[in-house]
Amino acid sequence: MKTVWHDLKGWMAIAAVLAALGLATAASASTVGKVGYSGNPATNSGQTCSLCHSGGSAPTASLSGPTKVLPGSTNVYHFTLTGGPAVVGGLNVSATQGSLQDGSDTRLESGEVTHVWPKAFSGGQVSFTFTWTAPPAAGTATMYAAGVSSDGASNTDGDGVHKTSLPMTVTSNVQPPSTVALQQIAAVSSVTDIRHAGDSRLFIVEQPGRIRIFKPGVGLLSTPFLDITSRVDASGGEMGLLGLAFHPNYASNGYFYVNYTVGSPRRTRISRFQVSSNPDVANAASELILMEFRQPYSNHNGGALHFGPDGYLYIASGDGGSSNDPDEYSQNKSSLLGKLLRIDVNSATGGLPDCSTYGGSNYRIPPGNPFADGPGGQCDEIWAWGLRNPWRIAFDRLTGDLWIADVGQWAWEEVDFQPAGSAGGQNYGWDCYEGNAVNPNDPAPSCAGAPASSFTFPVHVYDHSGGKCSVTGGYVYRGQSYARLRGHYLFADYCTGQIWTLSGNPSAPTLTTLALAPGSSLTNPRTFGEDVNGELYVASGSAVFKIVDPNPAPAAPNVSAVPGPERTVRLSWPDDPAVCSYEVYRGTTPYFDPTSSGALLHVVGQTDPTQYDVANATGDPNVNASYVVRAVNCSGLSATNSNRTGEFDFALVPGS
């Protein structure tokens, strides 16, 4: 009965306080929460709400959660307040880097976390849960937190305040990925793109002019989502249906966009289609042509389409083909070839189409396009220039940064980078440069005497030694299934099938070479793809693979607790054959750090029973304890049970 009364007491305390306060008054930080008072030197000069609250005994405050994290990873943190008046409590949390997110009992305000309502103490403590997403580049960050322990009155007298901080290291060198496994999901040939529409489906683009749908749990649908093979000219090796992008509001308007080549004369076409009443079948008769431009040769067509964080459509265009850009299009701002284009497919206002050879006006020039000068002259559609054959481009879904893989000529393959918030206008160098090297083979006349400072050079290049020949661009991994891969930009070489990653500071990234796990092979990687959850895929000549961790972390154990023999707590959980050991931890706060010194009680090996009898920590019925079981696989990757268990006077209560 003590356990039940203990829980009810907390709810009664909240009810009493809220009744006393009405709906809440701005006078009490413990009532409505405040931001800017976490003790962070960057906010409110590092103050806490100690000036607002006085007269009560000070509690102790603690922050717990990972202190060494991967760039871009999202991690769970807990703030615990112990003692003080200890009726209800509140908090304010801020961080010097990254972004905070709220939880079930907290809310986000001005980028900081505070409480929704005062939360009742339980056993002399109150805890709050929230998440923090690390910044995308390596570095350091500090989390600051202050908590108010209130006596439950509607004023601020009698309250106590305490602050704490947690230093964190963001590093790409935390268990860097070394191996990937490829899990085939579909047998599809001539794949040029893999996209999602905001749901679990994958849309697989086939070069002859079809888009197929893969549904998890169902497989590859037999009926194409779109079939425009009769309109597509795929007679050249690099021609065909090359790109796909879904409108950001696809769920409501059903619009999607394609990039394909047509003949007589040979040209690139950008068109919009709409889905039919059947969500798995598009209306092929709904085509609205937005843009066309001539292609003098059958190669170097680019073809990627992506909506940027700004809502505009970005189009990757090659230099027109042949070799060494014989018509010098890439350095000519009066041509759409060899460029990255940006257009507005939504607005009825703005500049009219400039360099499209199609007569319609079904798009506008966005404000801020760097070379917009009205009709004629420079092509208003251009966002960046100096590209040879950008095969593929991708925005980082977390940061908004743009990555461009540009295929080289004779010697160098390159990866280019454009930071989020860029004003555009970058000249990526072709055909004045190939990679970082001056191009000796018939560069444009404008290259002569052009200072190096006028170009944006690659963040990474590689040569053609060992049979390497052509870069295939990918994505920055932001999924959840392969923790060590988060924040890494993946790309590959077409001829060798080698996959690499770039991570860390994008302006000077770290290169990691990935090996394929036994049983995995990759021939001629044509394109990468990303699903709605940030998991990545790669397509070879005849198959689509999901990129997976060859030795993933085990599933979190589902731990149950019952009273054991001789006044013990018996913890038990189902066995997992992928687990090499289970570690049992005990702490005195509900969300203690399992890896802290002295917390480990016992290691349960593979041959041991998956249970452990834990004696009461002190024999004192008024001392709380929480227990955690961590599963560890043979590579050292681990998962911790979320249903933490605790004890109170030898009767079990939830520890969270």
LINQUI-V719565 format. One record per residue. N is the residue number from 1. SS is DSSP state (A for helix, B for strand, O for the rest). PSI is psi in degrees with one decimal (* if undefined). OMEGA is omega in degrees with one decimal (none if undefined). Layout:
[[N	SS	PSI	OMEGA] [N	SS	PSI	OMEGA]]
This chain:
[[1	O	-27.2	-179.9] [2	A	-37.0	179.9] [3	A	-45.1	-179.2] [4	A	-45.3	180.0] [5	A	-36.9	-179.5] [6	A	-43.5	179.9] [7	A	-42.2	-178.3] [8	A	-34.2	-179.0] [9	A	-39.4	179.4] [10	A	-44.3	179.8] [11	A	-36.2	178.0] [12	A	-36.6	179.3] [13	A	-43.3	179.0] [14	A	-45.9	-179.0] [15	A	-41.7	-179.1] [16	A	-42.8	-178.5] [17	A	-46.3	-178.8] [18	A	-36.1	177.5] [19	A	-40.8	-179.9] [20	A	-31.5	-175.0] [21	A	-6.6	-169.6] [22	O	-128.4	177.4] [23	O	-13.4	178.2] [24	O	150.2	177.2] [25	O	147.7	-178.9] [26	O	-5.3	-177.6] [27	O	-22.5	-172.5] [28	O	119.0	176.5] [29	A	-28.9	178.9] [30	A	-9.1	179.1] [31	A	-53.0	-173.8] [32	A	-8.2	-179.9] [33	O	144.1	176.9] [34	O	155.1	174.9] [35	O	159.3	-178.4] [36	O	3.0	-177.3] [37	O	34.3	-176.7] [38	B	-7.7	-173.5] [39	O	3.2	179.2] [40	O	121.6	-179.6] [41	O	-23.2	-178.5] [42	O	-9.5	-179.8] [43	O	123.8	176.8] [44	A	33.2	176.9] [45	A	28.2	176.4] [46	A	14.5	-178.5] [47	O	160.2	167.5] [48	B	-174.7	179.3] [49	A	24.3	-179.2] [50	A	-25.3	177.4] [51	A	-23.9	-179.0] [52	O	-26.9	-174.6] [53	O	137.0	-177.7] [54	B	158.1	171.9] [55	B	-17.5	-178.4] [56	O	163.2	176.6] [57	O	142.5	-176.3] [58	O	135.1	174.0] [59	O	-179.1	168.1] [60	B	143.5	-177.0] [61	B	144.0	177.3] [62	B	143.8	172.7] [63	B	136.0	176.9] [64	B	145.5	-179.6] [65	O	176.8	-177.1] [66	O	136.4	178.3] [67	O	-9.2	174.3] [68	B	111.6	-169.6] [69	B	163.2	177.6] [70	O	149.1	175.8] [71	O	135.0	177.2] [72	O	-1.3	-178.2] [73	O	150.4	177.2] [74	B	129.1	-171.8] [75	B	151.5	-177.3] [76	B	135.8	179.0] [77	B	156.2	-178.7] [78	B	135.9	174.6] [79	B	126.8	-177.6] [80	B	132.6	177.9] [81	B	128.1	-176.9] [82	B	128.9	173.8] [83	O	-163.3	-172.6] [84	O	-160.1	176.0] [85	O	-34.6	166.4] [86	O	40.1	171.0] [87	O	-58.0	171.9] [88	B	159.8	-177.8] [89	B	160.2	175.7] [90	B	176.0	-176.0] [91	B	164.7	168.2] [92	B	127.6	-177.6] [93	B	138.1	173.9] [94	B	166.7	179.0] [95	B	147.1	-178.3] [96	O	-23.8	179.7] [97	O	166.3	177.6] [98	O	-166.8	-177.0] [99	B	138.1	178.0] [100	B	149.6	173.3] [101	B	150.3	-177.8] [102	O	176.1	179.1] [103	O	-163.4	-175.9] [104	O	-27.5	-177.9] [105	O	15.7	177.2] [106	B	165.5	177.5] [107	B	154.8	179.9] [108	B	129.9	178.4] [109	B	122.0	179.9] [110	O	36.7	177.2] [111	O	2.8	178.8] [112	B	160.7	-178.5] [113	B	132.2	172.4] [114	B	177.4	-175.0] [115	B	152.2	175.9] [116	O	-53.0	174.9] [117	O	160.2	174.7] [118	O	141.8	-176.2] [119	B	137.2	-175.5] [120	B	140.2	171.9] [121	O	151.2	176.2] [122	B	116.3	-178.4] [123	O	32.4	178.6] [124	O	7.3	-178.5] [125	B	158.0	170.5] [126	B	139.0	-176.6] [127	B	146.5	176.8] [128	B	147.4	-178.6] [129	B	139.6	177.9] [130	B	174.2	179.2] [131	B	157.4	178.4] [132	B	130.5	177.0] [133	B	123.6	-177.7] [134	O	154.3	175.6] [135	O	162.6	-173.0] [136	O	-14.5	-178.4] [137	O	157.7	180.0] [138	O	151.0	179.7] [139	B	-157.3	178.1] [140	B	157.9	177.2] [141	B	156.1	176.5] [142	B	134.0	174.6] [143	B	130.6	179.2] [144	B	141.6	179.7] [145	B	141.9	173.2] [146	B	142.3	-179.3] [147	B	147.6	177.9] [148	B	124.6	172.5] [149	B	112.9	-171.7] [150	B	153.7	175.4] [151	O	2.7	175.8] [152	O	-4.0	178.5] [153	O	163.3	-177.2] [154	O	-3.4	176.1] [155	O	179.9	-178.3] [156	O	-0.1	177.1] [157	B	145.0	177.4] [158	B	5.9	179.0] [159	B	153.1	176.9] [160	B	147.7	-176.1] [161	B	141.6	173.2] [162	B	148.9	-179.6] [163	B	159.6	177.8] [164	B	172.8	177.9] [165	B	161.0	-178.6] [166	B	110.3	176.8] [167	B	142.9	-177.7] [168	B	147.7	177.2] [169	B	127.1	176.6] [170	B	115.5	-174.9] [171	O	138.7	176.0] [172	O	-5.2	-177.2] [173	O	16.2	173.0] [174	O	105.7	-178.5] [175	O	63.7	-178.6] [176	O	147.7	180.0] [177	O	144.8	176.8] [178	O	-22.3	-175.0] [179	B	143.0	171.8] [180	B	151.4	173.8] [181	B	149.3	179.9] [182	B	121.2	-177.8] [183	B	108.0	-176.3] [184	B	131.8	179.0] [185	B	-22.3	-177.4] [186	B	151.2	173.7] [187	O	101.4	-177.2] [188	O	133.5	-177.7] [189	O	158.1	174.2] [190	O	46.7	-179.9] [191	B	133.1	177.7] [192	B	-16.5	-179.1] [193	B	152.7	177.6] [194	B	118.5	-175.0] [195	B	168.0	173.1] [196	O	162.4	-177.4] [197	O	27.2	-179.8] [198	O	7.8	176.1] [199	O	-170.2	-171.9] [200	O	-10.7	-177.7] [201	O	149.7	169.9] [202	B	134.6	178.5] [203	B	115.9	-173.1] [204	B	120.0	-175.4] [205	B	126.7	176.3] [206	B	134.2	-173.9] [207	O	-37.5	-179.6] [208	O	-19.5	177.3] [209	O	21.6	178.7] [210	B	151.4	170.3] [211	B	123.3	-179.2] [212	B	157.5	178.9] [213	B	130.3	170.0] [214	B	125.5	178.0] [215	B	122.0	176.6] [216	O	134.5	-178.7] [217	O	-12.3	179.9] [218	O	-48.3	-178.9] [219	B	-162.1	-178.1] [220	B	122.4	-179.5] [221	O	142.5	-176.3] [222	O	-32.9	-179.5] [223	O	124.6	178.8] [224	O	148.1	172.2] [225	O	-40.4	177.3] [226	B	137.6	175.8] [227	B	106.0	178.1] [228	O	34.3	-178.4] [229	O	-29.0	-179.6] [230	O	-17.1	-178.8] [231	O	-18.3	-172.5] [232	O	133.5	171.7] [233	O	105.3	179.3] [234	O	28.2	-174.3] [235	O	-25.1	176.9] [236	O	156.4	-175.4] [237	O	-27.5	-178.9] [238	O	14.9	178.0] [239	O	167.5	177.3] [240	O	-161.1	174.7] [241	B	112.8	-164.9] [242	B	-19.4	-175.6] [243	B	155.2	-178.0] [244	B	138.2	173.8] [245	B	136.1	177.0] [246	B	138.3	179.0] [247	O	142.5	177.9] [248	O	-27.4	177.6] [249	O	33.4	-177.0] [250	A	-36.0	-177.7] [251	A	-27.5	-178.6] [252	A	-33.3	-177.3] [253	A	-15.8	176.8] [254	O	16.6	-177.3] [255	B	138.5	169.2] [256	B	161.2	-169.9] [257	B	142.8	-179.1] [258	B	155.6	177.0] [259	B	118.8	180.0] [260	B	163.5	179.6] [261	B	142.5	175.3] [262	B	163.6	-175.7] [263	O	174.6	171.6] [264	O	65.9	-2.8] [265	O	163.5	-179.2] [266	O	128.7	-177.8] [267	B	158.9	173.0] [268	B	139.2	178.5] [269	B	133.4	172.6] [270	B	121.1	-176.2] [271	B	155.2	172.9] [272	B	136.7	172.0] [273	B	172.0	178.3] [274	B	145.6	178.2] [275	B	153.6	176.9] [276	O	-169.9	176.7] [277	O	-19.9	174.1] [278	O	115.4	-174.8] [279	O	-14.4	179.8] [280	O	5.7	-179.3] [281	O	127.7	177.2] [282	B	161.2	174.9] [283	B	101.4	-176.4] [284	B	-19.8	179.9] [285	B	1.1	-175.4] [286	B	10.9	-173.6] [287	B	130.6	171.7] [288	B	112.2	-178.4] [289	B	127.0	178.6] [290	B	-45.7	-168.7] [291	B	147.0	169.3] [292	B	148.5	170.9] [293	B	148.3	-172.2] [294	B	146.8	174.6] [295	O	108.5	-176.1] [296	O	-25.4	-179.0] [297	O	171.0	-174.0] [298	O	-7.8	-178.1] [299	O	173.9	179.0] [300	O	56.5	179.7] [301	O	-3.3	-176.2] [302	O	-120.8	170.7] [303	O	-13.3	-176.3] [304	O	144.3	174.2] [305	B	135.2	175.1] [306	B	138.2	167.7] [307	B	129.3	-180.0] [308	O	173.7	176.7] [309	O	-21.6	179.4] [310	O	-2.5	179.0] [311	O	-1.1	179.5] [312	O	157.2	-179.4] [313	B	125.4	178.1] [314	B	136.6	-175.0] [315	B	124.2	178.6] [316	B	125.7	-176.7] [317	O	133.1	175.4] [318	O	176.5	-172.4] [319	O	5.1	177.6] [320	O	-16.8	171.8] [321	O	-164.7	-168.2] [322	O	-138.2	176.7] [323	O	149.8	179.4] [324	O	28.0	174.0] [325	O	65.2	-171.2] [326	O	-25.4	-179.8] [327	O	5.2	174.4] [328	O	43.1	-179.4] [329	O	-35.8	-170.9] [330	O	-29.7	178.4] [331	O	17.7	-178.8] [332	O	110.7	-177.0] [333	O	3.8	172.6] [334	O	10.8	177.1] [335	O	146.2	176.2] [336	O	-3.9	-177.1] [337	O	144.7	-179.2] [338	O	33.3	-170.9] [339	B	167.6	162.9] [340	B	120.7	-175.9] [341	B	151.8	176.6] [342	B	123.5	-179.3] [343	B	159.6	178.5] [344	B	116.3	-178.1] [345	O	6.5	-174.5] [346	O	-40.5	-168.0] [347	O	148.5	173.1] [348	O	-4.4	179.8] [349	O	167.7	-178.3] [350	O	-179.9	-178.8] [351	B	145.9	178.4] [352	B	160.6	175.0] [353	O	142.9	-174.5] [354	O	-60.1	-170.8] [355	O	1.9	176.4] [356	O	138.7	176.9] [357	O	-7.0	176.8] [358	O	141.9	-171.4] [359	O	-8.4	-175.7] [360	O	175.4	176.7] [361	O	55.9	-173.7] [362	O	16.1	171.2] [363	O	169.3	178.6] [364	B	162.3	175.3] [365	B	121.4	-178.5] [366	O	145.1	171.9] [367	O	137.7	177.9] [368	O	-6.7	173.3] [369	O	129.4	-163.5] [370	O	-20.4	-175.7] [371	O	16.6	-178.4] [372	O	121.2	179.0] [373	O	22.6	179.9] [374	O	-175.0	-177.4] [375	O	139.3	-179.9] [376	O	-174.7	-179.6] [377	O	-132.7	178.5] [378	O	148.6	179.2] [379	O	118.3	-176.0] [380	O	-22.2	-177.7] [381	O	-15.9	-171.9] [382	B	132.3	174.1] [383	B	-40.8	176.7] [384	B	163.2	-172.9] [385	B	-178.4	179.4] [386	O	36.5	179.4] [387	O	150.2	-179.6] [388	O	-61.7	176.3] [389	O	82.4	-176.5] [390	B	105.6	-176.7] [391	B	83.0	26.9] [392	B	170.2	174.3] [393	B	157.2	179.5] [394	B	138.7	172.0] [395	B	138.0	172.7] [396	O	118.7	-175.2] [397	O	-20.9	179.9] [398	O	-47.0	-172.1] [399	O	-22.4	-173.8] [400	O	0.3	176.6] [401	O	150.4	-179.4] [402	B	130.2	176.6] [403	B	135.5	-176.8] [404	B	121.3	174.1] [405	B	115.8	-175.6] [406	B	120.5	-176.6] [407	O	135.3	-177.0] [408	O	-177.9	-177.6] [409	O	-89.9	-175.6] [410	O	-25.2	-165.8] [411	O	-37.6	-167.9] [412	B	135.4	169.3] [413	B	148.7	-174.6] [414	B	154.2	172.3] [415	B	123.4	179.9] [416	B	160.3	-174.5] [417	B	138.4	174.5] [418	B	117.2	-175.6] [419	O	152.9	176.0] [420	O	143.9	179.9] [421	O	4.3	179.5] [422	O	147.9	175.3] [423	O	4.0	179.6] [424	O	-170.7	177.5] [425	O	1.2	-178.6] [426	O	138.5	172.0] [427	B	109.0	-174.5] [428	O	6.6	161.0] [429	O	-31.4	-177.9] [430	O	138.7	4.1] [431	O	23.8	172.5] [432	O	-36.4	-179.9] [433	B	149.5	165.5] [434	B	110.3	-169.6] [435	O	-128.5	177.5] [436	O	-1.2	-173.6] [437	B	141.0	175.0] [438	B	133.5	-179.4] [439	O	116.3	-178.6] [440	O	-2.7	-170.4] [441	O	87.1	171.6] [442	O	56.8	175.5] [443	O	165.2	179.8] [444	O	148.3	177.5] [445	A	-31.4	-178.7] [446	A	-14.3	179.6] [447	A	-27.8	-175.6] [448	O	121.7	177.9] [449	O	-3.1	179.8] [450	O	126.3	-178.4] [451	O	147.9	179.6] [452	A	-28.5	-178.3] [453	A	-14.3	-179.8] [454	A	-2.5	-178.1] [455	O	153.6	172.2] [456	O	113.9	-173.3] [457	O	158.9	-177.4] [458	O	155.4	171.7] [459	O	-13.5	176.5] [460	B	141.0	172.9] [461	B	155.9	169.3] [462	B	152.5	-176.1] [463	B	-175.5	-174.4] [464	O	15.0	178.8] [465	A	153.4	177.5] [466	A	19.6	177.4] [467	A	2.1	177.9] [468	O	148.5	-172.0] [469	O	-33.6	-169.2] [470	O	127.7	-177.1] [471	B	139.8	172.1] [472	B	114.7	-175.9] [473	B	152.7	-179.3] [474	B	-136.7	-174.3] [475	B	163.4	167.2] [476	B	126.0	-177.0] [477	O	123.5	177.2] [478	O	21.7	179.5] [479	O	-173.6	-176.9] [480	O	-15.4	-170.8] [481	O	-16.2	-178.8] [482	O	85.6	-170.7] [483	A	-39.5	-175.6] [484	A	-13.1	-178.6] [485	A	-10.6	-175.3] [486	O	136.6	179.4] [487	O	0.3	179.9] [488	O	132.6	172.8] [489	B	122.5	-178.4] [490	B	139.8	172.3] [491	B	168.5	-173.3] [492	B	166.8	172.8] [493	B	132.9	-174.9] [494	O	-40.8	-173.4] [495	O	-39.5	-176.1] [496	O	-19.8	-176.0] [497	O	7.1	179.9] [498	O	135.2	176.1] [499	B	135.5	174.7] [500	B	169.4	169.4] [501	B	153.3	169.1] [502	B	135.6	-177.0] [503	B	172.6	179.8] [504	O	-146.9	-179.2] [505	O	117.3	-175.5] [506	A	-25.6	-179.4] [507	A	-18.1	176.0] [508	A	67.4	-170.1] [509	O	161.2	175.2] [510	B	131.1	179.8] [511	B	131.0	174.6] [512	B	129.1	176.8] [513	B	125.3	-178.7] [514	B	133.7	172.5] [515	B	154.2	175.0] [516	B	135.6	-180.0] [517	O	154.3	175.9] [518	O	135.2	-178.3] [519	O	-9.5	178.7] [520	O	141.0	175.4] [521	O	153.2	-177.1] [522	O	120.7	179.6] [523	O	123.6	176.2] [524	O	66.4	177.7] [525	O	120.4	-173.7] [526	O	-34.2	-177.3] [527	B	160.0	172.7] [528	B	165.8	176.3] [529	B	164.7	-178.0] [530	B	134.8	177.9] [531	O	-177.8	-173.8] [532	O	-23.3	-179.5] [533	O	3.3	180.0] [534	O	4.9	174.8] [535	O	149.7	-172.8] [536	B	155.2	-178.2] [537	B	157.4	175.7] [538	B	141.9	-178.8] [539	B	134.4	172.9] [540	O	-163.8	-179.4] [541	O	-27.5	-173.3] [542	O	9.6	-175.5] [543	O	155.4	173.2] [544	B	128.5	-177.1] [545	B	145.0	167.1] [546	B	135.8	178.9] [547	B	120.4	-174.0] [548	B	161.5	175.2] [549	O	122.9	-179.0] [550	O	-17.9	179.3] [551	O	70.8	-171.6] [552	O	159.8	175.5] [553	O	146.8	-179.5] [554	O	162.7	174.8] [555	O	147.9	177.8] [556	O	131.3	-178.8] [557	O	142.0	176.6] [558	O	99.8	-170.2] [559	O	133.2	172.6] [560	B	155.4	-177.9] [561	B	134.0	176.6] [562	B	158.5	174.5] [563	B	131.1	-179.3] [564	B	-175.6	-179.9] [565	O	149.2	174.2] [566	O	52.0	173.9] [567	O	45.5	175.2] [568	B	168.8	172.3] [569	B	123.2	179.4] [570	B	116.1	175.1] [571	B	135.9	178.5] [572	B	156.9	-176.4] [573	O	156.0	177.6] [574	O	147.8	179.9] [575	O	147.7	176.7] [576	O	118.2	-176.4] [577	O	-17.9	179.2] [578	O	-6.1	-176.5] [579	B	132.9	177.0] [580	B	-30.9	179.3] [581	B	155.4	173.1] [582	B	133.3	-180.0] [583	B	130.7	-179.5] [584	B	127.2	-177.6] [585	B	153.7	174.5] [586	B	139.0	176.0] [587	B	170.0	-176.8] [588	O	0.2	174.4] [589	O	152.8	-175.8] [590	O	-35.2	-175.6] [591	O	52.3	178.2] [592	O	161.6	178.1] [593	O	113.9	-176.8] [594	O	-24.1	-177.0] [595	O	2.6	-179.1] [596	O	155.4	-176.2] [597	O	132.2	175.0] [598	O	-3.2	-176.7] [599	O	-23.7	-176.9] [600	B	126.5	178.2] [601	B	-43.2	-169.9] [602	B	148.5	174.0] [603	B	122.5	179.4] [604	B	115.6	-177.8] [605	B	178.3	-176.9] [606	O	-33.3	-175.7] [607	O	-3.5	-179.1] [608	O	158.9	174.5] [609	O	146.7	-177.2] [610	O	61.6	173.2] [611	B	161.6	179.2] [612	B	134.1	178.1] [613	B	118.8	-175.8] [614	B	125.6	175.8] [615	B	153.5	176.0] [616	O	139.0	-171.4] [617	O	-42.6	-173.9] [618	O	-11.9	-172.6] [619	O	-4.5	-179.7] [620	O	117.5	-176.7] [621	O	-12.7	-179.3] [622	O	4.7	-179.7] [623	O	124.9	176.4] [624	O	152.0	171.8] [625	B	146.2	176.3] [626	B	149.5	-176.7] [627	B	140.7	-178.6] [628	B	140.4	173.5] [629	B	127.7	179.7] [630	B	127.8	176.6] [631	B	133.9	-177.0] [632	B	127.7	177.2] [633	B	-179.0	-171.9] [634	O	-8.0	174.4] [635	O	2.9	178.7] [636	O	-0.3	176.2] [637	O	145.5	-171.5] [638	B	164.6	173.4] [639	B	141.1	-176.0] [640	B	140.2	-179.9] [641	O	139.5	179.2] [642	O	-23.7	179.4] [643	O	66.9	-178.5] [644	O	144.0	-177.5] [645	B	153.2	-179.8] [646	B	174.7	177.7] [647	B	146.8	174.3] [648	B	111.8	-176.4] [649	O	40.4	178.6] [650	O	8.6	173.0] [651	B	136.2	-171.1] [652	B	137.1	173.1] [653	B	157.3	176.9] [654	B	140.7	179.3] [655	O	5.1	-179.7] [656	O	*	none]]
